[in-house]
């Protein structure tokens, strides 16, 4: 038996994303209850949230989303004011009659993620590219959102 060093900071770093996933899952379940959708569907389909990185550069925001197994035609990106919305669907592969699955862990189903950006963007100049299962969205900032440098004079 080997000894493994416990690193509590790594566990604490994952807590915010876990809490957000739980919150989104509960919101979806209550929405399904209110709108009368069926509960007998596989709950795993509604629990898929693609991982996202949002970075701010001097002149733009860059969003990268991991979408392995998702087709480009099943991804839709939209912006309105300073809100970016990405929605899509990861379809389950067709079942083979000669396959007898013992375990299924991959998630499937539709997803939608919305992000409020800290500043306004130029929606007409937004660019999105999809390569190797990673969606990259570049959102140029409007002039007012770019940082201004103010010289301080010493007297």
C-alpha positions, 0 to 999 in steps of 0.5 A: 500500500502506498502513501498518498499526500493529501492536498486540501487546497486541490479539493477546495479549488473544485468546490465552486464548480461542484456547487454551481453544477449542483445548483444548475441541476436543481434548477433544471429539476424544478423547471421540469417539475413546474413545466410538467416534463417527464421524470422517467427520462435518464437523469444523467442526460440533464446533468451534463455541463461542458467545462469552460474557461473565460479569459479577459485580454486587453481588447477581447474576451476569450471563451473556451468550452470542452465539447468532446463528441459534439458535432459542429452543427449541434452547437449554437452561439449567440450574444445579446448585449453582454451575455454570451449563450452557448447551447447544443446537444451531445447525441448518444451513439446508435446502439449496436444489437451485438453490444451488451453494455456493462457500464455507461459513464459518458454523459449525453443530452442537451446543454445551455450555458450563459455567461454575463461578461464584465463589459460590453462586446461587439457582437457583430465581430464575434468569432467562433471556431471549433477544433479537436472538441474545443469551442473557442469564442473571441468577443472583441470589447467595445471602446468603452470597455477597454482599460484606460491608462491615466497618468498620475502627476506628482506635485 
